[in-house]
Amino acid sequence: IETIVETGFIGFATLLAAIAFSFSRFVRDFWRYNDLSALAVICVWTIYWSSGLFNFSYWSAWWQTTFYVATAICLAGASVRQGSDTK
């Protein structure tokens, strides 16, 4: 509701599309490459977006920072593994 109030239905639809696209990409990477870092990102994203349905502000800086840092840590594992596969 907060997202709709602050950005309107266009902003809400854009947010949902971005989340759905990114989430589907992580799921595809997990199934295609058996990438555990993609599974970790799926877990982080599921927790963040589902907990936001209850009681916190998506725009709060400390929530966003925690979300981005947790996502970056998970994706760093994929980056390290991909770099070692090319050698």
PDB file with one MODEL, atoms N, CA, C and O in Angstrom:
MODEL        1
ATOM      1  N   ILE A   1       0.833  -1.186   0.000  1.00  0.00           N
ATOM      2  CA  ILE A   1       0.000   0.000   0.000  1.00  0.00           C
ATOM      3  C   ILE A   1       0.875   1.246   0.000  1.00  0.00           C
ATOM      4  O   ILE A   1       0.581   2.229  -0.681  1.00  0.00           O
ATOM      5  N   GLU A   2       1.953   1.189   0.774  1.00  0.00           N
ATOM      6  CA  GLU A   2       2.839   2.356   0.847  1.00  0.00           C
ATOM      7  C   GLU A   2       3.422   2.695  -0.526  1.00  0.00           C
ATOM      8  O   GLU A   2       3.522   3.867  -0.891  1.00  0.00           O
ATOM      9  N   THR A   3       3.799   1.681  -1.270  1.00  0.00           N
ATOM     10  CA  THR A   3       4.370   1.921  -2.589  1.00  0.00           C
ATOM     11  C   THR A   3       3.348   2.548  -3.524  1.00  0.00           C
ATOM     12  O   THR A   3       3.681   3.446  -4.297  1.00  0.00           O
ATOM     13  N   ILE A   4       2.121   2.088  -3.459  1.00  0.00           N
ATOM     14  CA  ILE A   4       1.065   2.664  -4.300  1.00  0.00           C
ATOM     15  C   ILE A   4       0.806   4.109  -3.912  1.00  0.00           C
ATOM     16  O   ILE A   4       0.657   4.967  -4.783  1.00  0.00           O
ATOM     17  N   VAL A   5       0.752   4.388  -2.618  1.00  0.00           N
ATOM     18  CA  VAL A   5       0.483   5.747  -2.151  1.00  0.00           C
ATOM     19  C   VAL A   5       1.595   6.699  -2.571  1.00  0.00           C
ATOM     20  O   VAL A   5       1.328   7.829  -2.980  1.00  0.00           O
ATOM     21  N   GLU A   6       2.838   6.245  -2.471  1.00  0.00           N
ATOM     22  CA  GLU A   6       3.955   7.146  -2.736  1.00  0.00           C
ATOM     23  C   GLU A   6       4.325   7.261  -4.209  1.00  0.00           C
ATOM     24  O   GLU A   6       4.828   8.300  -4.636  1.00  0.00           O
ATOM     25  N   THR A   7       4.084   6.211  -4.996  1.00  0.00           N
ATOM     26  CA  THR A   7       4.505   6.251  -6.400  1.00  0.00           C
ATOM     27  C   THR A   7       3.356   6.111  -7.387  1.00  0.00           C
ATOM     28  O   THR A   7       3.546   6.303  -8.588  1.00  0.00           O
ATOM     29  N   GLY A   8       2.183   5.783  -6.903  1.00  0.00           N
ATOM     30  CA  GLY A   8       1.045   5.583  -7.798  1.00  0.00           C
ATOM     31  C   GLY A   8       1.061   4.178  -8.386  1.00  0.00           C
ATOM     32  O   GLY A   8       1.958   3.378  -8.120  1.00  0.00           O
ATOM     33  N   PHE A   9       0.043   3.907  -9.190  1.00  0.00           N
ATOM     34  CA  PHE A   9      -0.064   2.570  -9.772  1.00  0.00           C
ATOM     35  C   PHE A   9       1.014   2.313 -10.821  1.00  0.00           C
ATOM     36  O   PHE A   9       1.423   1.169 -11.015  1.00  0.00           O
ATOM     37  N   ILE A  10       1.473   3.352 -11.491  1.00  0.00           N
ATOM     38  CA  ILE A  10       2.541   3.171 -12.485  1.00  0.00           C
ATOM     39  C   ILE A  10       3.838   2.776 -11.783  1.00  0.00           C
ATOM     40  O   ILE A  10       4.538   1.866 -12.229  1.00  0.00           O
ATOM     41  N   GLY A  11       4.153   3.452 -10.702  1.00  0.00           N
ATOM     42  CA  GLY A  11       5.347   3.101  -9.937  1.00  0.00           C
ATOM     43  C   GLY A  11       5.246   1.718  -9.325  1.00  0.00           C
ATOM     44  O   GLY A  11       6.225   0.973  -9.293  1.00  0.00           O
ATOM     45  N   PHE A  12       4.058   1.373  -8.838  1.00  0.00           N
ATOM     46  CA  PHE A  12       3.843   0.056  -8.247  1.00  0.00           C
ATOM     47  C   PHE A  12       3.990  -1.043  -9.297  1.00  0.00           C
ATOM     48  O   PHE A  12       4.620  -2.069  -9.038  1.00  0.00           O
ATOM     49  N   ALA A  13       3.415  -0.835 -10.471  1.00  0.00           N
ATOM     50  CA  ALA A  13       3.521  -1.818 -11.554  1.00  0.00           C
ATOM     51  C   ALA A  13       4.973  -1.973 -12.001  1.00  0.00           C
ATOM     52  O   ALA A  13       5.429  -3.082 -12.280  1.00  0.00           O
ATOM     53  N   THR A  14       5.692  -0.857 -12.065  1.00  0.00           N
ATOM     54  CA  THR A  14       7.106  -0.910 -12.436  1.00  0.00           C
ATOM     55  C   THR A  14       7.913  -1.675 -11.392  1.00  0.00           C
ATOM     56  O   THR A  14       8.766  -2.491 -11.742  1.00  0.00           O
ATOM     57  N   LEU A  15       7.650  -1.417 -10.121  1.00  0.00           N
ATOM     58  CA  LEU A  15       8.336  -2.137  -9.046  1.00  0.00           C
ATOM     59  C   LEU A  15       8.051  -3.635  -9.124  1.00  0.00           C
ATOM     60  O   LEU A  15       8.969  -4.449  -9.020  1.00  0.00           O
ATOM     61  N   LEU A  16       6.785  -3.999  -9.306  1.00  0.00           N
ATOM     62  CA  LEU A  16       6.440  -5.416  -9.409  1.00  0.00           C
ATOM     63  C   LEU A  16       7.097  -6.075 -10.612  1.00  0.00           C
ATOM     64  O   LEU A  16       7.553  -7.215 -10.522  1.00  0.00           O
ATOM     65  N   ALA A  17       7.150  -5.373 -11.732  1.00  0.00           N
ATOM     66  CA  ALA A  17       7.795  -5.927 -12.928  1.00  0.00           C
ATOM     67  C   ALA A  17       9.283  -6.140 -12.697  1.00  0.00           C
ATOM     68  O   ALA A  17       9.831  -7.167 -13.098  1.00  0.00           O
ATOM     69  N   ALA A  18       9.940  -5.185 -12.055  1.00  0.00           N
ATOM     70  CA  ALA A  18      11.374  -5.315 -11.780  1.00  0.00           C
ATOM     71  C   ALA A  18      11.647  -6.470 -10.824  1.00  0.00           C
ATOM     72  O   ALA A  18      12.593  -7.232 -11.020  1.00  0.00           O
ATOM     73  N   ILE A  19      10.829  -6.599  -9.802  1.00  0.00           N
ATOM     74  CA  ILE A  19      10.995  -7.698  -8.847  1.00  0.00           C
ATOM     75  C   ILE A  19      10.760  -9.034  -9.536  1.00  0.00           C
ATOM     76  O   ILE A  19      11.540  -9.970  -9.358  1.00  0.00           O
ATOM     77  N   ALA A  20       9.689  -9.132 -10.326  1.00  0.00           N
ATOM     78  CA  ALA A  20       9.358 -10.384 -11.011  1.00  0.00           C
ATOM     79  C   ALA A  20      10.447 -10.773 -12.005  1.00  0.00           C
ATOM     80  O   ALA A  20      10.819 -11.944 -12.087  1.00  0.00           O
ATOM     81  N   PHE A  21      10.961  -9.801 -12.762  1.00  0.00           N
ATOM     82  CA  PHE A  21      12.015 -10.094 -13.730  1.00  0.00           C
ATOM     83  C   PHE A  21      13.278 -10.586 -13.030  1.00  0.00           C
ATOM     84  O   PHE A  21      13.857 -11.599 -13.423  1.00  0.00           O
ATOM     85  N   SER A  22      13.700  -9.868 -11.996  1.00  0.00           N
ATOM     86  CA  SER A  22      14.917 -10.252 -11.276  1.00  0.00           C
ATOM     87  C   SER A  22      14.752 -11.602 -10.593  1.00  0.00           C
ATOM     88  O   SER A  22      15.648 -12.444 -10.637  1.00  0.00           O
ATOM     89  N   PHE A  23      13.612 -11.797  -9.970  1.00  0.00           N
ATOM     90  CA  PHE A  23      13.349 -13.044  -9.260  1.00  0.00           C
ATOM     91  C   PHE A  23      13.346 -14.221 -10.234  1.00  0.00           C
ATOM     92  O   PHE A  23      13.909 -15.275  -9.938  1.00  0.00           O
ATOM     93  N   SER A  24      12.712 -14.042 -11.396  1.00  0.00           N
ATOM     94  CA  SER A  24      12.675 -15.127 -12.384  1.00  0.00           C
ATOM     95  C   SER A  24      14.075 -15.422 -12.925  1.00  0.00           C
ATOM     96  O   SER A  24      14.395 -16.568 -13.241  1.00  0.00           O
ATOM     97  N   ARG A  25      14.885 -14.409 -13.027  1.00  0.00           N
ATOM     98  CA  ARG A  25      16.260 -14.605 -13.487  1.00  0.00           C
ATOM     99  C   ARG A  25      17.078 -15.416 -12.469  1.00  0.00           C
ATOM    100  O   ARG A  25      17.855 -16.294 -12.844  1.00  0.00           O
ATOM    101  N   PHE A  26      16.891 -15.109 -11.183  1.00  0.00           N
ATOM    102  CA  PHE A  26      17.581 -15.875 -10.143  1.00  0.00           C
ATOM    103  C   PHE A  26      17.103 -17.326 -10.117  1.00  0.00           C
ATOM    104  O   PHE A  26      17.904 -18.246  -9.953  1.00  0.00           O
ATOM    105  N   VAL A  27      15.802 -17.524 -10.279  1.00  0.00           N
ATOM    106  CA  VAL A  27      15.259 -18.889 -10.306  1.00  0.00           C
ATOM    107  C   VAL A  27      15.814 -19.647 -11.506  1.00  0.00           C
ATOM    108  O   VAL A  27      16.185 -20.814 -11.383  1.00  0.00           O
ATOM    109  N   ARG A  28      15.874 -18.999 -12.659  1.00  0.00           N
ATOM    110  CA  ARG A  28      16.420 -19.633 -13.856  1.00  0.00           C
ATOM    111  C   ARG A  28      17.890 -20.013 -13.653  1.00  0.00           C
ATOM    112  O   ARG A  28      18.308 -21.111 -14.021  1.00  0.00           O
ATOM    113  N   ASP A  29      18.665 -19.107 -13.070  1.00  0.00           N
ATOM    114  CA  ASP A  29      20.077 -19.401 -12.812  1.00  0.00           C
ATOM    115  C   ASP A  29      20.234 -20.569 -11.846  1.00  0.00           C
ATOM    116  O   ASP A  29      21.126 -21.402 -12.005  1.00  0.00           O
ATOM    117  N   PHE A  30      19.365 -20.621 -10.852  1.00  0.00           N
ATOM    118  CA  PHE A  30      19.441 -21.726  -9.898  1.00  0.00           C
ATOM    119  C   PHE A  30      19.156 -23.053 -10.592  1.00  0.00           C
ATOM    120  O   PHE A  30      19.904 -24.015 -10.414  1.00  0.00           O
ATOM    121  N   TRP A  31      18.087 -23.116 -11.376  1.00  0.00           N
ATOM    122  CA  TRP A  31      17.719 -24.373 -12.023  1.00  0.00           C
ATOM    123  C   TRP A  31      18.685 -24.752 -13.139  1.00  0.00           C
ATOM    124  O   TRP A  31      19.015 -25.927 -13.299  1.00  0.00           O
ATOM    125  N   ARG A  32      19.139 -23.773 -13.908  1.00  0.00           N
ATOM    126  CA  ARG A  32      19.995 -24.062 -15.055  1.00  0.00           C
ATOM    127  C   ARG A  32      21.408 -24.450 -14.631  1.00  0.00           C
ATOM    128  O   ARG A  32      21.973 -25.410 -15.157  1.00  0.00           O
ATOM    129  N   TYR A  33      21.980 -23.712 -13.685  1.00  0.00           N
ATOM    130  CA  TYR A  33      23.376 -23.908 -13.314  1.00  0.00           C
ATOM    131  C   TYR A  33      23.569 -24.519 -11.933  1.00  0.00           C
ATOM    132  O   TYR A  33      24.702 -24.693 -11.483  1.00  0.00           O
ATOM    133  N   ASN A  34      22.466 -24.846 -11.255  1.00  0.00           N
ATOM    134  CA  ASN A  34      22.527 -25.339  -9.877  1.00  0.00           C
ATOM    135  C   ASN A  34      23.344 -24.375  -9.019  1.00  0.00           C
ATOM    136  O   ASN A  34      24.200 -24.785  -8.235  1.00  0.00           O
ATOM    137  N   ASP A  35      23.060 -23.094  -9.188  1.00  0.00           N
ATOM    138  CA  ASP A  35      23.816 -22.010  -8.556  1.00  0.00           C
ATOM    139  C   ASP A  35      23.252 -21.730  -7.164  1.00  0.00           C
ATOM    140  O   ASP A  35      22.163 -21.172  -7.028  1.00  0.00           O
ATOM    141  N   LEU A  36      23.991 -22.118  -6.147  1.00  0.00           N
ATOM    142  CA  LEU A  36      23.511 -21.934  -4.775  1.00  0.00           C
ATOM    143  C   LEU A  36      23.480 -20.466  -4.358  1.00  0.00           C
ATOM    144  O   LEU A  36      22.708 -20.091  -3.475  1.00  0.00           O
ATOM    145  N   SER A  37      24.312 -19.633  -4.984  1.00  0.00           N
ATOM    146  CA  SER A  37      24.251 -18.213  -4.656  1.00  0.00           C
ATOM    147  C   SER A  37      22.936 -17.608  -5.154  1.00  0.00           C
ATOM    148  O   SER A  37      22.401 -16.695  -4.526  1.00  0.00           O
ATOM    149  N   ALA A  38      22.418 -18.105  -6.263  1.00  0.00           N
ATOM    150  CA  ALA A  38      21.106 -17.652  -6.740  1.00  0.00           C
ATOM    151  C   ALA A  38      20.017 -18.075  -5.757  1.00  0.00           C
ATOM    152  O   ALA A  38      19.077 -17.320  -5.509  1.00  0.00           O
ATOM    153  N   LEU A  39      20.138 -19.268  -5.204  1.00  0.00           N
ATOM    154  CA  LEU A  39      19.183 -19.721  -4.191  1.00  0.00           C
ATOM    155  C   LEU A  39      19.246 -18.833  -2.950  1.00  0.00           C
ATOM    156  O   LEU A  39      18.213 -18.511  -2.363  1.00  0.00           O
ATOM    157  N   ALA A  40      20.453 -18.439  -2.553  1.00  0.00           N
ATOM    158  CA  ALA A  40      20.602 -17.550  -1.398  1.00  0.00           C
ATOM    159  C   ALA A  40      19.954 -16.197  -1.673  1.00  0.00           C
ATOM    160  O   ALA A  40      19.310 -15.627  -0.792  1.00  0.00           O
ATOM    161  N   VAL A  41      20.122 -15.680  -2.894  1.00  0.00           N
ATOM    162  CA  VAL A  41      19.487 -14.402  -3.250  1.00  0.00           C
ATOM    163  C   VAL A  41      17.971 -14.557  -3.255  1.00  0.00           C
ATOM    164  O   VAL A  41      17.261 -13.658  -2.803  1.00  0.00           O
ATOM    165  N   ILE A  42      17.468 -15.666  -3.753  1.00  0.00           N
ATOM    166  CA  ILE A  42      16.024 -15.918  -3.738  1.00  0.00           C
ATOM    167  C   ILE A  42      15.508 -15.879  -2.305  1.00  0.00           C
ATOM    168  O   ILE A  42      14.456 -15.299  -2.040  1.00  0.00           O
ATOM    169  N   CYS A  43      16.238 -16.488  -1.386  1.00  0.00           N
ATOM    170  CA  CYS A  43      15.832 -16.481   0.029  1.00  0.00           C
ATOM    171  C   CYS A  43      15.847 -15.068   0.605  1.00  0.00           C
ATOM    172  O   CYS A  43      14.902 -14.667   1.285  1.00  0.00           O
ATOM    173  N   VAL A  44      16.914 -14.312   0.338  1.00  0.00           N
ATOM    174  CA  VAL A  44      17.008 -12.939   0.844  1.00  0.00           C
ATOM    175  C   VAL A  44      15.869 -12.089   0.284  1.00  0.00           C
ATOM    176  O   VAL A  44      15.220 -11.348   1.024  1.00  0.00           O
ATOM    177  N   TRP A  45      15.630 -12.195  -1.009  1.00  0.00           N
ATOM    178  CA  TRP A  45      14.575 -11.397  -1.631  1.00  0.00           C
ATOM    179  C   TRP A  45      13.197 -11.792  -1.113  1.00  0.00           C
ATOM    180  O   TRP A  45      12.356 -10.927  -0.869  1.00  0.00           O
ATOM    181  N   THR A  46      12.962 -13.084  -0.944  1.00  0.00           N
ATOM    182  CA  THR A  46      11.667 -13.541  -0.425  1.00  0.00           C
ATOM    183  C   THR A  46      11.429 -13.003   0.978  1.00  0.00           C
ATOM    184  O   THR A  46      10.333 -12.537   1.289  1.00  0.00           O
ATOM    185  N   ILE A  47      12.432 -13.065   1.811  1.00  0.00           N
ATOM    186  CA  ILE A  47      12.293 -12.565   3.179  1.00  0.00           C
ATOM    187  C   ILE A  47      12.051 -11.056   3.179  1.00  0.00           C
ATOM    188  O   ILE A  47      11.163 -10.569   3.879  1.00  0.00           O
ATOM    189  N   TYR A  48      12.836 -10.321   2.398  1.00  0.00           N
ATOM    190  CA  TYR A  48      12.707  -8.860   2.380  1.00  0.00           C
ATOM    191  C   TYR A  48      11.339  -8.426   1.877  1.00  0.00           C
ATOM    192  O   TYR A  48      10.656  -7.639   2.532  1.00  0.00           O
ATOM    193  N   TRP A  49      10.937  -8.928   0.728  1.00  0.00           N
ATOM    194  CA  TRP A  49       9.679  -8.456   0.133  1.00  0.00           C
ATOM    195  C   TRP A  49       8.461  -8.982   0.873  1.00  0.00           C
ATOM    196  O   TRP A  49       7.444  -8.292   0.936  1.00  0.00           O
ATOM    197  N   SER A  50       8.532 -10.185   1.434  1.00  0.00           N
ATOM    198  CA  SER A  50       7.369 -10.681   2.179  1.00  0.00           C
ATOM    199  C   SER A  50       7.264 -10.030   3.555  1.00  0.00           C
ATOM    200  O   SER A  50       6.156  -9.781   4.029  1.00  0.00           O
ATOM    201  N   SER A  51       8.387  -9.752   4.201  1.00  0.00           N
ATOM    202  CA  SER A  51       8.309  -9.083   5.502  1.00  0.00           C
ATOM    203  C   SER A  51       7.841  -7.641   5.339  1.00  0.00           C
ATOM    204  O   SER A  51       7.227  -7.083   6.248  1.00  0.00           O
ATOM    205  N   GLY A  52       8.121  -7.048   4.213  1.00  0.00           N
ATOM    206  CA  GLY A  52       7.679  -5.680   3.953  1.00  0.00           C
ATOM    207  C   GLY A  52       6.176  -5.557   3.823  1.00  0.00           C
ATOM    208  O   GLY A  52       5.635  -4.455   3.922  1.00  0.00           O
ATOM    209  N   LEU A  53       5.497  -6.660   3.605  1.00  0.00           N
ATOM    210  CA  LEU A  53       4.045  -6.617   3.515  1.00  0.00           C
ATOM    211  C   LEU A  53       3.404  -6.338   4.869  1.00  0.00           C
ATOM    212  O   LEU A  53       2.232  -5.968   4.941  1.00  0.00           O
ATOM    213  N   PHE A  54       4.173  -6.516   5.944  1.00  0.00           N
ATOM    214  CA  PHE A  54       3.586  -6.402   7.261  1.00  0.00           C
ATOM    215  C   PHE A  54       3.832  -5.055   7.930  1.00  0.00           C
ATOM    216  O   PHE A  54       2.881  -4.329   8.217  1.00  0.00           O
ATOM    217  N   ASN A  55       5.110  -4.706   8.186  1.00  0.00           N
ATOM    218  CA  ASN A  55       5.251  -3.546   9.045  1.00  0.00           C
ATOM    219  C   ASN A  55       6.617  -2.881   8.957  1.00  0.00           C
ATOM    220  O   ASN A  55       7.329  -2.846   9.961  1.00  0.00           O
ATOM    221  N   PHE A  56       7.008  -2.364   7.829  1.00  0.00           N
ATOM    222  CA  PHE A  56       8.163  -1.480   7.795  1.00  0.00           C
ATOM    223  C   PHE A  56       8.163  -0.695   6.496  1.00  0.00           C
ATOM    224  O   PHE A  56       7.470  -1.035   5.537  1.00  0.00           O
ATOM    225  N   SER A  57       8.937   0.336   6.491  1.00  0.00           N
ATOM    226  CA  SER A  57       9.002   1.203   5.327  1.00  0.00           C
ATOM    227  C   SER A  57      10.048   0.693   4.355  1.00  0.00           C
ATOM    228  O   SER A  57      11.207   0.503   4.725  1.00  0.00           O
ATOM    229  N   TYR A  58       9.642   0.470   3.109  1.00  0.00           N
ATOM    230  CA  TYR A  58      10.600   0.045   2.080  1.00  0.00           C
ATOM    231  C   TYR A  58      11.651   1.109   1.837  1.00  0.00           C
ATOM    232  O   TYR A  58      12.761   0.803   1.402  1.00  0.00           O
ATOM    233  N   TRP A  59      11.309   2.350   2.114  1.00  0.00           N
ATOM    234  CA  TRP A  59      12.216   3.442   1.780  1.00  0.00           C
ATOM    235  C   TRP A  59      13.139   3.794   2.942  1.00  0.00           C
ATOM    236  O   TRP A  59      13.953   4.710   2.821  1.00  0.00           O
ATOM    237  N   SER A  60      13.033   3.100   4.041  1.00  0.00           N
ATOM    238  CA  SER A  60      13.907   3.336   5.180  1.00  0.00           C
ATOM    239  C   SER A  60      15.336   2.930   4.812  1.00  0.00           C
ATOM    240  O   SER A  60      15.567   1.828   4.315  1.00  0.00           O
ATOM    241  N   ALA A  61      16.280   3.821   5.058  1.00  0.00           N
ATOM    242  CA  ALA A  61      17.658   3.620   4.600  1.00  0.00           C
ATOM    243  C   ALA A  61      18.286   2.362   5.181  1.00  0.00           C
ATOM    244  O   ALA A  61      19.005   1.657   4.472  1.00  0.00           O
ATOM    245  N   TRP A  62      18.039   2.065   6.435  1.00  0.00           N
ATOM    246  CA  TRP A  62      18.710   0.912   7.027  1.00  0.00           C
ATOM    247  C   TRP A  62      18.133  -0.395   6.499  1.00  0.00           C
ATOM    248  O   TRP A  62      18.861  -1.383   6.405  1.00  0.00           O
ATOM    249  N   TRP A  63      16.840  -0.433   6.150  1.00  0.00           N
ATOM    250  CA  TRP A  63      16.273  -1.635   5.529  1.00  0.00           C
ATOM    251  C   TRP A  63      16.862  -1.845   4.144  1.00  0.00           C
ATOM    252  O   TRP A  63      17.244  -2.960   3.789  1.00  0.00           O
ATOM    253  N   GLN A  64      16.936  -0.773   3.360  1.00  0.00           N
ATOM    254  CA  GLN A  64      17.489  -0.885   2.015  1.00  0.00           C
ATOM    255  C   GLN A  64      18.963  -1.265   2.044  1.00  0.00           C
ATOM    256  O   GLN A  64      19.409  -2.087   1.244  1.00  0.00           O
ATOM    257  N   THR A  65      19.712  -0.678   2.952  1.00  0.00           N
ATOM    258  CA  THR A  65      21.134  -0.999   3.061  1.00  0.00           C
ATOM    259  C   THR A  65      21.328  -2.472   3.409  1.00  0.00           C
ATOM    260  O   THR A  65      22.171  -3.147   2.819  1.00  0.00           O
ATOM    261  N   THR A  66      20.561  -2.960   4.351  1.00  0.00           N
ATOM    262  CA  THR A  66      20.646  -4.368   4.729  1.00  0.00           C
ATOM    263  C   THR A  66      20.299  -5.274   3.555  1.00  0.00           C
ATOM    264  O   THR A  66      20.968  -6.279   3.314  1.00  0.00           O
ATOM    265  N   PHE A  67      19.251  -4.909   2.829  1.00  0.00           N
ATOM    266  CA  PHE A  67      18.826  -5.687   1.662  1.00  0.00           C
ATOM    267  C   PHE A  67      19.910  -5.709   0.592  1.00  0.00           C
ATOM    268  O   PHE A  67      20.236  -6.772   0.066  1.00  0.00           O
ATOM    269  N   TYR A  68      20.471  -4.551   0.266  1.00  0.00           N
ATOM    270  CA  TYR A  68      21.501  -4.479  -0.775  1.00  0.00           C
ATOM    271  C   TYR A  68      22.790  -5.183  -0.371  1.00  0.00           C
ATOM    272  O   TYR A  68      23.412  -5.853  -1.195  1.00  0.00           O
ATOM    273  N   VAL A  69      23.195  -5.042   0.874  1.00  0.00           N
ATOM    274  CA  VAL A  69      24.421  -5.696   1.336  1.00  0.00           C
ATOM    275  C   VAL A  69      24.239  -7.217   1.340  1.00  0.00           C
ATOM    276  O   VAL A  69      25.131  -7.946   0.904  1.00  0.00           O
ATOM    277  N   ALA A  70      23.104  -7.696   1.824  1.00  0.00           N
ATOM    278  CA  ALA A  70      22.851  -9.142   1.826  1.00  0.00           C
ATOM    279  C   ALA A  70      22.812  -9.695   0.405  1.00  0.00           C
ATOM    280  O   ALA A  70      23.349 -10.771   0.139  1.00  0.00           O
ATOM    281  N   THR A  71      22.177  -8.962  -0.508  1.00  0.00           N
ATOM    282  CA  THR A  71      22.142  -9.384  -1.911  1.00  0.00           C
ATOM    283  C   THR A  71      23.543  -9.384  -2.513  1.00  0.00           C
ATOM    284  O   THR A  71      23.905 -10.309  -3.239  1.00  0.00           O
ATOM    285  N   ALA A  72      24.328  -8.356  -2.217  1.00  0.00           N
ATOM    286  CA  ALA A  72      25.690  -8.270  -2.753  1.00  0.00           C
ATOM    287  C   ALA A  72      26.569  -9.406  -2.239  1.00  0.00           C
ATOM    288  O   ALA A  72      27.372  -9.960  -2.989  1.00  0.00           O
ATOM    289  N   ILE A  73      26.421  -9.750  -0.979  1.00  0.00           N
ATOM    290  CA  ILE A  73      27.206 -10.859  -0.423  1.00  0.00           C
ATOM    291  C   ILE A  73      26.859 -12.162  -1.135  1.00  0.00           C
ATOM    292  O   ILE A  73      27.746 -12.944  -1.477  1.00  0.00           O
ATOM    293  N   CYS A  74      25.574 -12.391  -1.354  1.00  0.00           N
ATOM    294  CA  CYS A  74      25.152 -13.609  -2.054  1.00  0.00           C
ATOM    295  C   CYS A  74      25.659 -13.638  -3.489  1.00  0.00           C
ATOM    296  O   CYS A  74      26.138 -14.671  -3.958  1.00  0.00           O
ATOM    297  N   LEU A  75      25.558 -12.522  -4.181  1.00  0.00           N
ATOM    298  CA  LEU A  75      25.996 -12.473  -5.579  1.00  0.00           C
ATOM    299  C   LEU A  75      27.517 -12.504  -5.705  1.00  0.00           C
ATOM    300  O   LEU A  75      28.036 -12.887  -6.753  1.00  0.00           O
ATOM    301  N   ALA A  76      28.238 -12.110  -4.664  1.00  0.00           N
ATOM    302  CA  ALA A  76      29.697 -12.187  -4.698  1.00  0.00           C
ATOM    303  C   ALA A  76      30.149 -13.641  -4.780  1.00  0.00           C
ATOM    304  O   ALA A  76      31.169 -13.942  -5.399  1.00  0.00           O
ATOM    305  N   GLY A  77      29.402 -14.529  -4.166  1.00  0.00           N
ATOM    306  CA  GLY A  77      29.719 -15.951  -4.268  1.00  0.00           C
ATOM    307  C   GLY A  77      29.616 -16.448  -5.693  1.00  0.00           C
ATOM    308  O   GLY A  77      30.432 -17.261  -6.127  1.00  0.00           O
ATOM    309  N   ALA A  78      28.618 -15.968  -6.431  1.00  0.00           N
ATOM    310  CA  ALA A  78      28.469 -16.355  -7.843  1.00  0.00           C
ATOM    311  C   ALA A  78      29.610 -15.790  -8.659  1.00  0.00           C
ATOM    312  O   ALA A  78      30.118 -16.463  -9.557  1.00  0.00           O
ATOM    313  N   SER A  79      30.021 -14.578  -8.369  1.00  0.00           N
ATOM    314  CA  SER A  79      31.108 -13.939  -9.109  1.00  0.00           C
ATOM    315  C   SER A  79      32.419 -14.677  -8.903  1.00  0.00           C
ATOM    316  O   SER A  79      33.171 -14.876  -9.857  1.00  0.00           O
ATOM    317  N   VAL A  80      32.703 -15.083  -7.688  1.00  0.00           N
ATOM    318  CA  VAL A  80      33.943 -15.808  -7.385  1.00  0.00           C
ATOM    319  C   VAL A  80      33.925 -17.170  -8.078  1.00  0.00           C
ATOM    320  O   VAL A  80      34.934 -17.592  -8.642  1.00  0.00           O
ATOM    321  N   ARG A  81      32.796 -17.852  -8.038  1.00  0.00           N
ATOM    322  CA  ARG A  81      32.696 -19.174  -8.645  1.00  0.00           C
ATOM    323  C   ARG A  81      32.824 -19.079 -10.166  1.00  0.00           C
ATOM    324  O   ARG A  81      33.482 -19.921 -10.778  1.00  0.00           O
ATOM    325  N   GLN A  82      32.213 -18.077 -10.780  1.00  0.00           N
ATOM    326  CA  GLN A  82      32.299 -17.921 -12.232  1.00  0.00           C
ATOM    327  C   GLN A  82      33.716 -17.575 -12.654  1.00  0.00           C
ATOM    328  O   GLN A  82      34.176 -18.022 -13.704  1.00  0.00           O
ATOM    329  N   GLY A  83      34.410 -16.786 -11.851  1.00  0.00           N
ATOM    330  CA  GLY A  83      35.791 -16.460 -12.153  1.00  0.00           C
ATOM    331  C   GLY A  83      36.694 -17.682 -12.076  1.00  0.00           C
ATOM    332  O   GLY A  83      37.636 -17.794 -12.860  1.00  0.00           O
ATOM    333  N   SER A  84      36.434 -18.587 -11.165  1.00  0.00           N
ATOM    334  CA  SER A  84      37.265 -19.786 -11.043  1.00  0.00           C
ATOM    335  C   SER A  84      36.941 -20.804 -12.130  1.00  0.00           C
ATOM    336  O   SER A  84      37.787 -21.634 -12.462  1.00  0.00           O
ATOM    337  N   ASP A  85      35.730 -20.756 -12.694  1.00  0.00           N
ATOM    338  CA  ASP A  85      35.352 -21.685 -13.753  1.00  0.00           C
ATOM    339  C   ASP A  85      36.046 -21.357 -15.078  1.00  0.00           C
ATOM    340  O   ASP A  85      36.225 -22.241 -15.916  1.00  0.00           O
ATOM    341  N   THR A  86      36.429 -20.116 -15.269  1.00  0.00           N
ATOM    342  CA  THR A  86      37.010 -19.719 -16.542  1.00  0.00           C
ATOM    343  C   THR A  86      38.508 -20.003 -16.610  1.00  0.00           C
ATOM    344  O   THR A  86      39.096 -19.918 -17.688  1.00  0.00           O
ATOM    345  N   LYS A  87      39.126 -20.333 -15.505  1.00  0.00           N
ATOM    346  CA  LYS A  87      40.581 -20.556 -15.493  1.00  0.00           C
ATOM    347  C   LYS A  87      40.928 -21.980 -15.832  1.00  0.00           C
ATOM    348  O   LYS A  87      42.106 -22.338 -15.866  1.00  0.00           O
TER     349      LYS A  87
ENDMDL
END
